[in-house]
Amino acid sequence: MAERPGIAALLAALGEGQVRLVGGAVRDSLLGHEVADVDVATSLSPYEVMRRCGAAGIRTVPTGITHGTVTALAQGETIEVTTLRADLATDGRHATVAFTDDWREDAARRDFTVNALYFDPGEGRVFDYFGGLDDLAEGRVRFIGEPLQRIAEDHLRILRFFRFTARFGSGVDEAGLAACEARANDLMALSRERIADEWLKLLALPNPAATVRLMLEHGLLRPVLPEIGTEALPALEQLIAAEQAAGIAPEPLRRFAALLPRDPLVAEKVAARLKLSNKARKRLASAATEETPGVPRALAYRIGTDEARDRLLLAGQAEAAASLEGWVPPRLPVGGGDLIRRGLVAGPAVARTLKAIEARWVEEGFPDGERLEQLVDEELAATGAR
C-alpha cells in the first residue's frame, strides 16, 4: 500500500512516526486481499494535516473535521485521514469525541479486534493492541472489550458483527452473538438508511446464507425486517447456487427479494421503509413477483436485462440467465412513419399496428430482413391498408 504513489506522497507530507495505516486496509493486506479504501490515523490535529498537505500540494476536504477526519486527494487516491480519538459520550448512534495522542486509546474505541490493526510504514511494523492478529489468523470476529457495552455505544455494530463474520469468520464468536441477540431491539433506534446500507453490504458477500440463517434463528432481523423468516432461507440458498452456476456476480437486491414474500406490494413497502432509491425499489419489487419468467430475451426486452436476470435466477434458471450476459435488447426497426408511408392512415391504428408487429417480432426472436418485412406486410394487410 505504502508503495502506491498517492499514499506515499501523503505519508511523506504528514511525517514519519506521526501516521499509520489502519483498519480494513491493514486487515485486507495481511490476508492477501486487494486493498481498495485506505484509512490513515495520525497524532496530528486535522488542521495540521490540512496545513502539511497544502504545503505538499495535496488537496484536502474537511469531510468530518469536527470528528477529526480530513479527506486527502493525492495522485488519484482518496484517503481518509483521522486524528487519534477517544469517545467522551455515546448514545448508540453518535459519539462525542476528544482528540488524543494515544494510539491504544484510539484502537480501544474501534469495534472489532481485526479492525484495530495499525501499520507504521516507517518502521514496517504492525501494531496490535487487542489480539487482532491472532483473531484474523483463526477467522474470529471479536468485539474489543465488553460486547454489550460496545453495542450500546453504536447499535450498528450488531449488523457489522454479522457482516464481518460472514466475510472473515470461520465460525461465530459466542459472546458477540449473545450480545447481539440481547440487544437486537437497539436496531430500531438506527436510521433506516444505515440499516439498509449494512444489510445490503452483507448480502453482497459471496455466500452470506449461513450468516443470514444465524441472524434469523436468533431473531436479529425481527425488529427491523419482520417480513423475513427462516422459511425464506431455501430460496436464498437456491439463488446463490444459481448465481454461481451461471457465473453471475452477487446482487444484494436480488438476494433481498429471495428472502421476502413473493409479493411486489410487500417489497415496495419494505423498500420504502428502508428509504431505498426509486431505482432500487423498482428492482426489488420486480424481483419479488411470482410471474413465470418465460423466454429470457423476450422478458429482458419487456422489463430490462437486469430485472429479467433477477427473475430467471430466482426461478433457478441459471443457464437462461447466463444467456443474457452481453446481450443488449434491440430496438424495433419499424416506426409509425414507415407504416404511414406504406398506406396506413395516421391515427390510433398506427399505434395498434406497431404494437401488433412488435409483439410478433419479440415472440419470433427479433427477426430482421425478409421475415421482418413479412410481419409488417401481414399486419398492414390485417388493417386493410394493403
N, C-alpha and C positions, 0 to 999 in steps of 0.2 A: 504493500500500500504506500509506504513512505517513498517508494521509488517513482510513483506517479507524479509527473511534473507539477501539477497544481497543488497536490498535497505537500510535496517537498518545498515548494515556494512558500506555502502558508507556514509550515513548521519553521522554516528559516526566519520568516518575518517575526514570529512570536518568540523565538529564542529557545535555545536548548535548556532543558531542565524545567521549563515552565509550561509544558504542554505534553499531553499524552492522548493517543487514540484510545477510544473507549467503546464499550458496548458491543453492538452487533458486528461492527467491522472487525474487532479483535476476535470475537467468538467464531465468526464465519471463516476468517482467515486460518485460525487454528484447526478448523475442521476440513480445510481444503476447499471450501465453497467459494464461489465467486462473490466478491465484495462489491456491493452497489453503493449504498449510502454510507458515508463516513462521518462519524461524530468525533469531536475533539473536546477534551476537558482541559481547562487551564487554570492556573492560580492567578492569572491576570484579571483585572476588572474588565467588564465589557467595553468600557470607554478606552482603556489602554489597548485592548485588542483592536478596536477601530483605529486608534492612532497609529499603531505599529503596522497594521495592514495598509493604511493610507500611505504611510511613508515608503512602503514596498510596492506601491502601485496596485494593490489588491483591493477591489471594490468590496464594500460590506453593506449589509442591510440589517438594521436593528429589528429583526423579526420578533424577538421576545426579550427586549433589553431589560425590562423590569424583573424578569426571572433569570437574567444573565446570559441570554442567548443572542448571538450575532451570527448571521449567515455570511460566509465569505465566498466570493465568486472568483476562482483562480484558475485560469487556463483550462476552462471547460469543466472544472469541478465545482460542485455546490456543496459546501462543507459547513455544518453547524458547529459553532464554537461556543461552549458554555462554561461560564465561570464556576468553579467549585462551589457547591451549595450545601446548606443544611436546612432541614424543614423546621420552621418555628411552630406552625399550626397547619392542620389539615382538616377537611370536612368531608372527605370521601370523593370529592370532585376536583377541588382546587387546593393548592398549598401556598402558604406564605413562607417565603424563604429568606435566608440571610447568606451572604457570601462568606466563604471561609478559605483558608489556605491548607486545610487538612484533607488529604486525598482519601483517607479511610472514612472520614465523616461524609464525604461526597458519595463514596461507594455504599455506605450504610443506608442511604435513602433510596437506593435503586431496588427494583422488585425482586429479581432472581439472581442467584449466585453466578449463573453463566452469563448474565448481562452486566456484571460488575467487574469485568476484567479490563485492565489498563495496560497499554503498551507504550513504553518510553522509547521512541526511535533513537534518541541519543545514546542511551545505554543498551539498546537492543534487548530489553528485558520486559517480561510480563509481570505486572503486579496483581496479585490475587489475595484479597483480604478475607474472603469468606468461603474458601474451598471450592471456588468455581471451576478450577481446572480438573479436580477430581470428579465433580459432578458432570462436567462436559464429557469426560472420558467414559463415565459409567452410564451416560444417557439419562441423567436425572435432572429434572427441573424442580428446584427447591427455593422456597422463599428465603430471603435474608431476614433473620430474626424470627419473631413470632408471627405465624401466618395470619391469625385472626386480626392482629394489630395492623399488619401491612395491608390487609384488605380494607380495614376501617379507614385507613389513610387515603386509599384510592380504590374505589369499588371496581373499576375497570380491570383491576388485576385478576379478578375471577376469570374473566374471559381470556385474558392474556396467559394465565396459567395453563389453560387447556390448549390454546394455540401453540404455545411453546412446547408443551408436552407432545402434541401431535407432530411437531416438526423435529424435535430433538430427543424426545424421551424414548427409552426402550421399555419403560413401564411408567407407573404413576407414583408420585410421592404421596403416601397415605396421609401424612399430616396436612399437606397442602389440599388434598382432595376433601378431607373432613372439614377444613376451614371454609373452603368454597361452598360446600353443601350447607354449612351452618349459616353462612351469610348470603345465601343466594338472593334473598329478598332485597339486599342492598342494590342489586342491579336496577331496581325500579327507580332509584334516585338519579340514575345517569341520563344524559340526553340520549334520545333515540338515535341520533346521528352517530354518536360514539359507539353505541351498541352495534349498529349496522356495520360500521367500518370494521370492527374487530371480528364480528361474526363472519363477514364475507372474506376476510383475510384467512380465517380458519378453513372455510370451505374451499378456498383456492389452493390449499396444500395438496400434494399428490394423492394421498389417501387418508382423509380425516375420519373415515367411517367408525373406526374403533373408538376414537375420542368422542365423537358425537354420541355414540352409544353410551359411553361412560357418563356424559353430561345428562342424557335423558334418564338413565337409570337412577341417577342421584338427584333428579328434579331441578337441575341447574337452569333449564330454559323456561320452566313453568311460569316464573314471574313476568317474563317479557315476551315469550313466544309460546303461549299455551296451545296454539294450534298444532304444534309438533309433538308427536308421541312416539313411543318405541315401535309402534306398528308401522311407521314410515321407514324404518331402517332398511328393510329389504329393498325398497325402491332406490334408496341411495346407493346401496352396495351394487345393485344391478346396473345403475347408471355409471358408476365408476368403472365397472368391468367393461361396459360398452365403450366408454371413452378410451380405455386402454386398448381394447381390441381394434378400434378404429384409428388409433394413433392421433387422437384429437385432444388438445390441451384442456385441462380443467377449466370450467366456467362456473364461478360461485353462484350466480343467479340460477343457472340450470340446476345445480345441486340443491339450492334452496327450494326450488319448485318441487324437486323429488320428495322433499320432506313435508310439503304442505298437502292438504286435501286437494283432490283434482277438481278444483272449482275456481275459475278466474276471479269471481267476486271476492272470495276469501283472500286470494293472492293480492288483489288490489287493496283490500283493507289492510293487510299486513304491510304491504309496501308503503301505504300512506302513513301508517303508524310509525314506521322506521324512517320516514321522510326521504325515501329514495328518490332519485331523479325521475322525471317523466319517462325518459327512455328506459330506465331500469324497471320502472313499474310496468310499462307495456310488455317488456320481455318476460318478466316474472309471470304476469297474468297469462300471456300467450303459452308459456311452457306448462302452466298448470291446467290446461284444458284436457278433457278426456277424448277429444276428437281423434279418430284414427288418422295417422299421418298420410297415407295414400302414396301416390307416385312422388318420389323425392324431388325431382326438378319441377314438377307441376306445383308442389307445395311451396318450394322455395320461390317460385315466380309469384305466387299469390301472397305470401306473408313475409318474404325476405329470407335470405340464406341462413343467417344466424338463428332465427326463430325456428326455421324448418329443421336445422341440425339439432336444436334442442329437443324438438318433439320426437324426432327419429331416435335419438339416443335414449330418451326417456321411455320409448317403446321397445328398447332393446335391439333396435335395428342398426347395429354398428356398421355393417357393410353399406347400407343405404346412406347413412350419414357420411361415411368416408367418400362416397361418390360425389358429394357436393364440394369437396375440397378443390379450390381453384376455379370452380365454375361460377361464371357471372351471368345472371339472368338476362337474356336478350330483350330487346325492345321489339314490339310488333312492328314489322317493316311496312305496314299499311296504315294510312291515316284517312281522316274524313275527306280531305281534299281529293285523294285518289279515287274514292268512291263516287264523289260528285262528278269528277271528270269522266267517269265511266257510266254516267247516266242516272245516278241516284239523285233524287230531288233533295235539296238542302232541307233539313228539318230533323225531327225526332227519329226518323227512320235511319238516318246516318249513324247515330249513336247505337241504336239497337243492332244494326247490321255489323258494325265494328265489334260489338260485344260478342255476337254470334261467331264471327270469324276468329276472334281471339280465343274463345272457348275451345273451338275445334283445333286451332293451331297449337294451343297448350296441350290438349289431350293427345295430339299426334306427335308430340315431342319436338315442337318448334321447327317444322319443316320450312325450307325456303325454295327458291327456284320454281320449277314447274308445279310442284304439289301445292305451294302457297297460292299460285295463280289459280289453280283449280278450286281451292277453298273459296277464294274471293268470287270467282265466277259462279259457283254454286249458291253462295249466299245472296249474291246480287240477283240471280235468277229467281230465288225464292221470294224476293221482294217484288218481282215483276219489272225490275229495272232493265232486264235484258232477256 
